[in-house]
Amino acid sequence: MNKRIYSDITASIKSLDPTAEVSVVGNDIKKITWFDNNPNNITEEQILAKQTELEAEYDAQDYARKRDAEYPSIKDQLDKIYHEGIDKWKEDMIKPVKDKHPKA
């Protein structure tokens, strides 16, 4: 299984039913314990489909996570705006990061 939290079996179940009372051993679909007797009758197929959906959503935001890691601090950005203006801030600080990590 993928290590990302968004592909976790428990996260997938909770996405399908936020009130579900469940435990999963080793992120194994075959080792689910329903403490509330699975009142919505969530199936393994639904869980796996939701897991795939959550992984796709996570992957689609990869560019945003990479941008966030590379943008200068807010303090540095505000200082740039104050001293050199918005256009210079966009050109020097924002555009290079957006160009490096384009939105898919």
A tleap script that builds the chain and sets N, CA, C and O, in Angstrom:
source leaprc.protein.ff14SB
mol = sequence {
  NMET ASN LYS ARG ILE TYR SER ASP ILE THR
  ALA SER ILE LYS SER LEU ASP PRO THR ALA
  GLU VAL SER VAL VAL GLY ASN ASP ILE LYS
  LYS ILE THR TRP PHE ASP ASN ASN PRO ASN
  ASN ILE THR GLU GLU GLN ILE LEU ALA LYS
  GLN THR GLU LEU GLU ALA GLU TYR ASP ALA
  GLN ASP TYR ALA ARG LYS ARG ASP ALA GLU
  TYR PRO SER ILE LYS ASP GLN LEU ASP LYS
  ILE TYR HIE GLU GLY ILE ASP LYS TRP LYS
  GLU ASP MET ILE LYS PRO VAL LYS ASP LYS
  HIE PRO LYS CALA
}
set mol.1.N position { 0.826 -1.193 0.000 }
set mol.1.CA position { 0.000 0.000 0.000 }
set mol.1.C position { 0.866 1.250 0.000 }
set mol.1.O position { 1.996 1.246 0.487 }
set mol.2.N position { 0.326 2.288 -0.541 }
set mol.2.CA position { 0.990 3.578 -0.584 }
set mol.2.C position { 1.096 4.151 0.821 }
set mol.2.O position { 0.203 3.931 1.639 }
set mol.3.N position { 2.160 4.876 1.121 }
set mol.3.CA position { 2.388 5.415 2.453 }
set mol.3.C position { 1.635 6.708 2.716 }
set mol.3.O position { 1.544 7.144 3.863 }
set mol.4.N position { 1.100 7.323 1.687 }
set mol.4.CA position { 0.416 8.600 1.871 }
set mol.4.C position { -0.826 8.440 2.731 }
set mol.4.O position { -1.543 7.444 2.630 }
set mol.5.N position { -1.071 9.426 3.575 }
set mol.5.CA position { -2.245 9.386 4.448 }
set mol.5.C position { -3.535 9.352 3.633 }
set mol.5.O position { -4.528 8.771 4.071 }
set mol.6.N position { -3.530 9.970 2.454 }
set mol.6.CA position { -4.737 10.034 1.662 }
set mol.6.C position { -5.102 8.695 1.046 }
set mol.6.O position { -6.229 8.513 0.585 }
set mol.7.N position { -4.170 7.762 1.031 }
set mol.7.CA position { -4.475 6.448 0.492 }
set mol.7.C position { -4.685 5.418 1.601 }
set mol.7.O position { -4.857 4.231 1.323 }
set mol.8.N position { -4.672 5.861 2.827 }
set mol.8.CA position { -4.883 5.011 3.981 }
set mol.8.C position { -6.307 4.443 3.950 }
set mol.8.O position { -7.257 5.154 3.625 }
set mol.9.N position { -6.446 3.157 4.288 }
set mol.9.CA position { -7.755 2.505 4.284 }
set mol.9.C position { -8.705 3.219 5.245 }
set mol.9.O position { -9.864 3.463 4.907 }
set mol.10.N position { -8.221 3.551 6.433 }
set mol.10.CA position { -9.073 4.235 7.405 }
set mol.10.C position { -9.538 5.587 6.859 }
set mol.10.O position { -10.710 5.937 6.999 }
set mol.11.N position { -8.631 6.349 6.238 }
set mol.11.CA position { -9.008 7.642 5.664 }
set mol.11.C position { -10.054 7.466 4.568 }
set mol.11.O position { -10.964 8.284 4.438 }
set mol.12.N position { -9.925 6.407 3.785 }
set mol.12.CA position { -10.898 6.143 2.731 }
set mol.12.C position { -12.270 5.839 3.318 }
set mol.12.O position { -13.286 6.336 2.832 }
set mol.13.N position { -12.294 5.026 4.359 }
set mol.13.CA position { -13.561 4.702 5.031 }
set mol.13.C position { -14.171 5.966 5.624 }
set mol.13.O position { -15.364 6.221 5.460 }
set mol.14.N position { -13.350 6.757 6.315 }
set mol.14.CA position { -13.846 7.987 6.945 }
set mol.14.C position { -14.341 8.982 5.900 }
set mol.14.O position { -15.240 9.776 6.179 }
set mol.15.N position { -13.773 8.949 4.715 }
set mol.15.CA position { -14.239 9.813 3.648 }
set mol.15.C position { -15.623 9.362 3.164 }
set mol.15.O position { -16.456 10.189 2.794 }
set mol.16.N position { -15.856 8.067 3.169 }
set mol.16.CA position { -17.157 7.524 2.782 }
set mol.16.C position { -18.201 7.736 3.876 }
set mol.16.O position { -19.365 8.015 3.591 }
set mol.17.N position { -17.761 7.597 5.153 }
set mol.17.CA position { -18.667 7.759 6.296 }
set mol.17.C position { -17.888 8.347 7.464 }
set mol.17.O position { -17.236 7.613 8.208 }
set mol.18.N position { -17.949 9.668 7.632 }
set mol.18.CA position { -17.179 10.330 8.695 }
set mol.18.C position { -17.499 9.840 10.105 }
set mol.18.O position { -16.704 10.043 11.023 }
set mol.19.N position { -18.645 9.201 10.285 }
set mol.19.CA position { -19.026 8.714 11.618 }
set mol.19.C position { -18.627 7.258 11.856 }
set mol.19.O position { -18.872 6.713 12.932 }
set mol.20.N position { -18.019 6.633 10.861 }
set mol.20.CA position { -17.646 5.221 10.983 }
set mol.20.C position { -16.698 5.015 12.165 }
set mol.20.O position { -15.759 5.783 12.375 }
set mol.21.N position { -16.968 3.974 12.914 }
set mol.21.CA position { -16.109 3.574 14.021 }
set mol.21.C position { -15.394 2.311 13.575 }
set mol.21.O position { -15.972 1.224 13.540 }
set mol.22.N position { -14.109 2.480 13.232 }
set mol.22.CA position { -13.394 1.413 12.552 }
set mol.22.C position { -11.926 1.410 12.936 }
set mol.22.O position { -11.356 2.439 13.300 }
set mol.23.N position { -11.332 0.235 12.848 }
set mol.23.CA position { -9.895 0.072 13.043 }
set mol.23.C position { -9.383 -0.817 11.917 }
set mol.23.O position { -10.056 -1.759 11.498 }
set mol.24.N position { -8.187 -0.507 11.436 }
set mol.24.CA position { -7.588 -1.304 10.361 }
set mol.24.C position { -6.174 -1.678 10.792 }
set mol.24.O position { -5.390 -0.817 11.192 }
set mol.25.N position { -5.862 -2.941 10.709 }
set mol.25.CA position { -4.539 -3.420 11.081 }
set mol.25.C position { -3.651 -3.427 9.841 }
set mol.25.O position { -3.983 -4.037 8.824 }
set mol.26.N position { -2.522 -2.738 9.945 }
set mol.26.CA position { -1.531 -2.755 8.871 }
set mol.26.C position { -2.026 -2.226 7.541 }
set mol.26.O position { -1.497 -2.605 6.497 }
set mol.27.N position { -3.035 -1.353 7.551 }
set mol.27.CA position { -3.597 -0.795 6.329 }
set mol.27.C position { -4.018 -1.905 5.358 }
set mol.27.O position { -3.911 -1.754 4.141 }
set mol.28.N position { -4.497 -3.016 5.917 }
set mol.28.CA position { -4.898 -4.196 5.141 }
set mol.28.C position { -6.421 -4.222 5.031 }
set mol.28.O position { -7.120 -4.275 6.042 }
set mol.29.N position { -6.924 -4.186 3.818 }
set mol.29.CA position { -8.373 -4.167 3.569 }
set mol.29.C position { -9.071 -5.383 4.167 }
set mol.29.O position { -10.270 -5.344 4.444 }
set mol.30.N position { -8.326 -6.447 4.362 }
set mol.30.CA position { -8.910 -7.674 4.927 }
set mol.30.C position { -8.886 -7.679 6.463 }
set mol.30.O position { -9.394 -8.610 7.089 }
set mol.31.N position { -8.299 -6.642 7.062 }
set mol.31.CA position { -8.184 -6.590 8.519 }
set mol.31.C position { -8.880 -5.359 9.090 }
set mol.31.O position { -8.301 -4.583 9.851 }
set mol.32.N position { -10.147 -5.209 8.693 }
set mol.32.CA position { -10.960 -4.103 9.177 }
set mol.32.C position { -11.835 -4.599 10.316 }
set mol.32.O position { -12.480 -5.642 10.204 }
set mol.33.N position { -11.856 -3.860 11.397 }
set mol.33.CA position { -12.770 -4.137 12.498 }
set mol.33.C position { -13.759 -2.983 12.573 }
set mol.33.O position { -13.377 -1.832 12.782 }
set mol.34.N position { -15.023 -3.305 12.402 }
set mol.34.CA position { -16.088 -2.304 12.492 }
set mol.34.C position { -16.638 -2.320 13.908 }
set mol.34.O position { -17.213 -3.318 14.345 }
set mol.35.N position { -16.466 -1.231 14.617 }
set mol.35.CA position { -16.975 -1.152 15.985 }
set mol.35.C position { -18.446 -0.761 16.008 }
set mol.35.O position { -19.113 -0.904 17.033 }
set mol.36.N position { -18.948 -0.273 14.892 }
set mol.36.CA position { -20.349 0.120 14.791 }
set mol.36.C position { -21.123 -0.798 13.839 }
set mol.36.O position { -22.219 -0.456 13.395 }
set mol.37.N position { -20.553 -1.954 13.532 }
set mol.37.CA position { -21.169 -2.964 12.655 }
set mol.37.C position { -21.431 -2.473 11.233 }
set mol.37.O position { -22.302 -3.001 10.543 }
set mol.38.N position { -20.667 -1.450 10.788 }
set mol.38.CA position { -20.744 -0.966 9.409 }
set mol.38.C position { -22.196 -0.699 8.983 }
set mol.38.O position { -22.711 -1.362 8.083 }
set mol.39.N position { -22.847 0.267 9.627 }
set mol.39.CA position { -24.274 0.507 9.364 }
set mol.39.C position { -24.585 0.912 7.923 }
set mol.39.O position { -25.709 0.710 7.464 }
set mol.40.N position { -23.633 1.468 7.215 }
set mol.40.CA position { -23.868 1.865 5.821 }
set mol.40.C position { -23.449 0.787 4.826 }
set mol.40.O position { -23.479 1.005 3.615 }
set mol.41.N position { -23.063 -0.363 5.339 }
set mol.41.CA position { -22.662 -1.494 4.499 }
set mol.41.C position { -21.638 -1.108 3.440 }
set mol.41.O position { -21.795 -1.414 2.258 }
set mol.42.N position { -20.595 -0.436 3.887 }
set mol.42.CA position { -19.517 -0.033 2.985 }
set mol.42.C position { -18.766 -1.281 2.540 }
set mol.42.O position { -18.350 -2.096 3.364 }
set mol.43.N position { -18.598 -1.419 1.240 }
set mol.43.CA position { -17.943 -2.613 0.695 }
set mol.43.C position { -16.454 -2.361 0.451 }
set mol.43.O position { -16.002 -1.218 0.401 }
set mol.44.N position { -15.709 -3.448 0.302 }
set mol.44.CA position { -14.293 -3.333 -0.032 }
set mol.44.C position { -14.121 -2.583 -1.351 }
set mol.44.O position { -13.196 -1.784 -1.499 }
set mol.45.N position { -15.005 -2.839 -2.299 }
set mol.45.CA position { -14.928 -2.178 -3.602 }
set mol.45.C position { -15.089 -0.666 -3.452 }
set mol.45.O position { -14.375 0.105 -4.093 }
set mol.46.N position { -16.029 -0.245 -2.602 }
set mol.46.CA position { -16.226 1.189 -2.371 }
set mol.46.C position { -14.994 1.809 -1.713 }
set mol.46.O position { -14.583 2.915 -2.062 }
set mol.47.N position { -14.416 1.086 -0.764 }
set mol.47.CA position { -13.224 1.584 -0.065 }
set mol.47.C position { -12.069 1.741 -1.045 }
set mol.47.O position { -11.390 2.768 -1.050 }
set mol.48.N position { -11.844 0.722 -1.876 }
set mol.48.CA position { -10.742 0.778 -2.842 }
set mol.48.C position { -10.978 1.865 -3.887 }
set mol.48.O position { -10.031 2.531 -4.306 }
set mol.49.N position { -12.232 2.055 -4.314 }
set mol.49.CA position { -12.540 3.118 -5.272 }
set mol.49.C position { -12.283 4.486 -4.643 }
set mol.49.O position { -11.735 5.377 -5.293 }
set mol.50.N position { -12.677 4.655 -3.380 }
set mol.50.CA position { -12.447 5.921 -2.691 }
set mol.50.C position { -10.954 6.150 -2.509 }
set mol.50.O position { -10.473 7.276 -2.637 }
set mol.51.N position { -10.223 5.082 -2.209 }
set mol.51.CA position { -8.775 5.188 -2.046 }
set mol.51.C position { -8.138 5.683 -3.349 }
set mol.51.O position { -7.273 6.558 -3.315 }
set mol.52.N position { -8.545 5.145 -4.474 }
set mol.52.CA position { -8.046 5.569 -5.777 }
set mol.52.C position { -8.398 7.029 -6.034 }
set mol.52.O position { -7.574 7.787 -6.546 }
set mol.53.N position { -9.619 7.426 -5.682 }
set mol.53.CA position { -10.058 8.813 -5.856 }
set mol.53.C position { -9.222 9.769 -5.004 }
set mol.53.O position { -8.796 10.818 -5.486 }
set mol.54.N position { -8.987 9.411 -3.743 }
set mol.54.CA position { -8.197 10.260 -2.853 }
set mol.54.C position { -6.748 10.368 -3.322 }
set mol.54.O position { -6.140 11.434 -3.222 }
set mol.55.N position { -6.200 9.276 -3.829 }
set mol.55.CA position { -4.837 9.307 -4.363 }
set mol.55.C position { -4.761 10.223 -5.578 }
set mol.55.O position { -3.799 10.976 -5.724 }
set mol.56.N position { -5.762 10.167 -6.447 }
set mol.56.CA position { -5.783 11.031 -7.639 }
set mol.56.C position { -5.873 12.504 -7.233 }
set mol.56.O position { -5.202 13.356 -7.816 }
set mol.57.N position { -6.706 12.798 -6.231 }
set mol.57.CA position { -6.817 14.173 -5.737 }
set mol.57.C position { -5.481 14.640 -5.160 }
set mol.57.O position { -5.051 15.769 -5.401 }
set mol.58.N position { -4.835 13.768 -4.403 }
set mol.58.CA position { -3.539 14.100 -3.817 }
set mol.58.C position { -2.503 14.356 -4.910 }
set mol.58.O position { -1.773 15.347 -4.865 }
set mol.59.N position { -2.447 13.464 -5.883 }
set mol.59.CA position { -1.480 13.602 -6.981 }
set mol.59.C position { -1.728 14.877 -7.785 }
set mol.59.O position { -0.778 15.516 -8.237 }
set mol.60.N position { -2.987 15.248 -7.965 }
set mol.60.CA position { -3.320 16.441 -8.740 }
set mol.60.C position { -2.830 17.719 -8.063 }
set mol.60.O position { -2.705 18.754 -8.718 }
set mol.61.N position { -2.556 17.659 -6.780 }
set mol.61.CA position { -2.079 18.830 -6.045 }
set mol.61.C position { -0.564 18.827 -5.833 }
set mol.61.O position { -0.047 19.627 -5.053 }
set mol.62.N position { 0.141 17.940 -6.515 }
set mol.62.CA position { 1.589 17.843 -6.353 }
set mol.62.C position { 2.279 19.164 -6.683 }
set mol.62.O position { 3.192 19.585 -5.972 }
set mol.63.N position { 1.844 19.815 -7.756 }
set mol.63.CA position { 2.443 21.090 -8.146 }
set mol.63.C position { 2.312 22.122 -7.023 }
set mol.63.O position { 3.236 22.900 -6.784 }
set mol.64.N position { 1.180 22.130 -6.340 }
set mol.64.CA position { 0.948 23.115 -5.272 }
set mol.64.C position { 1.867 22.857 -4.079 }
set mol.64.O position { 2.390 23.799 -3.483 }
set mol.65.N position { 2.063 21.593 -3.732 }
set mol.65.CA position { 2.973 21.271 -2.627 }
set mol.65.C position { 4.405 21.672 -2.974 }
set mol.65.O position { 5.132 22.183 -2.122 }
set mol.66.N position { 4.809 21.443 -4.216 }
set mol.66.CA position { 6.161 21.822 -4.641 }
set mol.66.C position { 6.325 23.339 -4.638 }
set mol.66.O position { 7.366 23.854 -4.229 }
set mol.67.N position { 5.298 24.055 -5.094 }
set mol.67.CA position { 5.351 25.521 -5.073 }
set mol.67.C position { 5.478 26.027 -3.641 }
set mol.67.O position { 6.324 26.871 -3.345 }
set mol.68.N position { 4.638 25.508 -2.761 }
set mol.68.CA position { 4.665 25.955 -1.361 }
set mol.68.C position { 6.045 25.794 -0.744 }
set mol.68.O position { 6.483 26.632 0.045 }
set mol.69.N position { 6.719 24.727 -1.102 }
set mol.69.CA position { 8.046 24.465 -0.538 }
set mol.69.C position { 9.099 25.446 -1.073 }
set mol.69.O position { 10.124 25.670 -0.428 }
set mol.70.N position { 8.848 26.021 -2.235 }
set mol.70.CA position { 9.858 26.884 -2.860 }
set mol.70.C position { 9.586 28.388 -2.760 }
set mol.70.O position { 10.497 29.197 -2.933 }
set mol.71.N position { 8.353 28.753 -2.486 }
set mol.71.CA position { 8.084 30.186 -2.362 }
set mol.71.C position { 8.877 30.760 -1.193 }
set mol.71.O position { 9.025 30.103 -0.163 }
set mol.72.N position { 9.387 31.980 -1.345 }
set mol.72.CA position { 10.054 32.639 -0.217 }
set mol.72.C position { 9.046 32.876 0.916 }
set mol.72.O position { 7.834 32.804 0.714 }
set mol.73.N position { 9.567 33.155 2.087 }
set mol.73.CA position { 8.695 33.418 3.231 }
set mol.73.C position { 7.808 34.634 2.956 }
set mol.73.O position { 8.147 35.484 2.133 }
set mol.74.N position { 6.701 34.706 3.633 }
set mol.74.CA position { 5.802 35.856 3.495 }
set mol.74.C position { 6.545 37.145 3.845 }
set mol.74.O position { 6.359 38.172 3.193 }
set mol.75.N position { 7.374 37.085 4.863 }
set mol.75.CA position { 8.156 38.261 5.261 }
set mol.75.C position { 9.005 38.756 4.087 }
set mol.75.O position { 9.021 39.948 3.777 }
set mol.76.N position { 9.707 37.826 3.442 }
set mol.76.CA position { 10.550 38.206 2.308 }
set mol.76.C position { 9.722 38.721 1.132 }
set mol.76.O position { 10.125 39.656 0.441 }
set mol.77.N position { 8.568 38.106 0.914 }
set mol.77.CA position { 7.709 38.554 -0.178 }
set mol.77.C position { 7.178 39.965 0.079 }
set mol.77.O position { 7.174 40.804 -0.822 }
set mol.78.N position { 6.736 40.219 1.296 }
set mol.78.CA position { 6.224 41.556 1.620 }
set mol.78.C position { 7.329 42.607 1.529 }
set mol.78.O position { 7.092 43.733 1.092 }
set mol.79.N position { 8.517 42.234 1.939 }
set mol.79.CA position { 9.646 43.157 1.847 }
set mol.79.C position { 9.920 43.498 0.379 }
set mol.79.O position { 10.174 44.655 0.044 }
set mol.80.N position { 9.868 42.505 -0.477 }
set mol.80.CA position { 10.079 42.703 -1.919 }
set mol.80.C position { 9.007 43.645 -2.479 }
set mol.80.O position { 9.317 44.571 -3.228 }
set mol.81.N position { 7.762 43.404 -2.113 }
set mol.81.CA position { 6.674 44.259 -2.584 }
set mol.81.C position { 6.877 45.697 -2.107 }
set mol.81.O position { 6.723 46.641 -2.883 }
set mol.82.N position { 7.216 45.857 -0.853 }
set mol.82.CA position { 7.401 47.187 -0.277 }
set mol.82.C position { 8.517 47.962 -0.983 }
set mol.82.O position { 8.365 49.136 -1.319 }
set mol.83.N position { 9.634 47.277 -1.196 }
set mol.83.CA position { 10.798 47.971 -1.758 }
set mol.83.C position { 10.793 48.061 -3.288 }
set mol.83.O position { 11.314 49.022 -3.854 }
set mol.84.N position { 10.204 47.059 -3.959 }
set mol.84.CA position { 10.323 47.019 -5.420 }
set mol.84.C position { 8.992 46.959 -6.167 }
set mol.84.O position { 8.969 47.066 -7.393 }
set mol.85.N position { 7.893 46.790 -5.451 }
set mol.85.CA position { 6.575 46.793 -6.082 }
set mol.85.C position { 6.067 45.412 -6.467 }
set mol.85.O position { 6.805 44.427 -6.504 }
set mol.86.N position { 4.793 45.390 -6.748 }
set mol.86.CA position { 4.092 44.132 -7.075 }
set mol.86.C position { 4.634 43.481 -8.347 }
set mol.86.O position { 4.845 42.269 -8.387 }
set mol.87.N position { 4.856 44.283 -9.377 }
set mol.87.CA position { 5.314 43.693 -10.637 }
set mol.87.C position { 6.662 43.003 -10.481 }
set mol.87.O position { 6.866 41.918 -11.025 }
set mol.88.N position { 7.574 43.610 -9.753 }
set mol.88.CA position { 8.900 43.000 -9.524 }
set mol.88.C position { 8.761 41.747 -8.662 }
set mol.88.O position { 9.451 40.755 -8.896 }
set mol.89.N position { 7.870 41.786 -7.665 }
set mol.89.CA position { 7.596 40.617 -6.812 }
set mol.89.C position { 7.104 39.450 -7.661 }
set mol.89.O position { 7.594 38.328 -7.529 }
set mol.90.N position { 6.135 39.721 -8.531 }
set mol.90.CA position { 5.609 38.665 -9.401 }
set mol.90.C position { 6.705 38.100 -10.301 }
set mol.90.O position { 6.849 36.886 -10.445 }
set mol.91.N position { 7.468 39.002 -10.896 }
set mol.91.CA position { 8.504 38.609 -11.851 }
set mol.91.C position { 9.633 37.820 -11.191 }
set mol.91.O position { 10.082 36.810 -11.733 }
set mol.92.N position { 10.089 38.273 -10.030 }
set mol.92.CA position { 11.269 37.679 -9.391 }
set mol.92.C position { 10.964 36.519 -8.444 }
set mol.92.O position { 11.775 35.604 -8.301 }
set mol.93.N position { 9.818 36.553 -7.808 }
set mol.93.CA position { 9.547 35.565 -6.760 }
set mol.93.C position { 8.449 34.563 -7.100 }
set mol.93.O position { 8.539 33.397 -6.718 }
set mol.94.N position { 7.446 34.990 -7.790 }
set mol.94.CA position { 6.303 34.119 -8.029 }
set mol.94.C position { 6.394 33.382 -9.367 }
set mol.94.O position { 6.263 32.158 -9.412 }
set mol.95.N position { 6.612 34.106 -10.428 }
set mol.95.CA position { 6.644 33.500 -11.759 }
set mol.95.C position { 7.672 32.378 -11.899 }
set mol.95.O position { 7.350 31.342 -12.480 }
set mol.96.N position { 8.901 32.543 -11.388 }
set mol.96.CA position { 9.867 31.440 -11.544 }
set mol.96.C position { 9.393 30.131 -10.891 }
set mol.96.O position { 9.624 29.047 -11.427 }
set mol.97.N position { 8.746 30.239 -9.758 }
set mol.97.CA position { 8.257 29.031 -9.072 }
set mol.97.C position { 7.080 28.433 -9.844 }
set mol.97.O position { 7.002 27.218 -10.024 }
set mol.98.N position { 6.175 29.285 -10.293 }
set mol.98.CA position { 5.032 28.790 -11.071 }
set mol.98.C position { 5.493 28.167 -12.389 }
set mol.98.O position { 4.944 27.153 -12.819 }
set mol.99.N position { 6.495 28.763 -13.028 }
set mol.99.CA position { 7.018 28.200 -14.267 }
set mol.99.C position { 7.700 26.859 -14.029 }
set mol.99.O position { 7.598 25.950 -14.853 }
set mol.100.N position { 8.392 26.739 -12.907 }
set mol.100.CA position { 9.105 25.494 -12.577 }
set mol.100.C position { 8.122 24.363 -12.248 }
set mol.100.O position { 8.377 23.198 -12.553 }
set mol.101.N position { 7.000 24.725 -11.621 }
set mol.101.CA position { 6.005 23.727 -11.212 }
set mol.101.C position { 4.627 24.135 -11.752 }
set mol.101.O position { 3.787 24.622 -10.996 }
set mol.102.N position { 4.394 23.939 -13.060 }
set mol.102.CA position { 3.117 24.376 -13.640 }
set mol.102.C position { 1.944 23.542 -13.141 }
set mol.102.O position { 2.079 22.370 -12.790 }
set mol.103.N position { 0.796 24.195 -13.127 }
set mol.103.CA position { -0.442 23.501 -12.757 }
set mol.103.C position { -0.766 22.540 -13.881 }
set mol.103.O position { -0.794 22.925 -15.050 }
set mol.104.N position { -1.007 21.306 -13.531 }
set mol.104.CA position { -1.264 20.278 -14.550 }
set mol.104.C position { -2.595 20.437 -15.212 }
set mol.104.O position { -2.948 19.648 -16.088 }
savepdb mol mol.pdb
quit
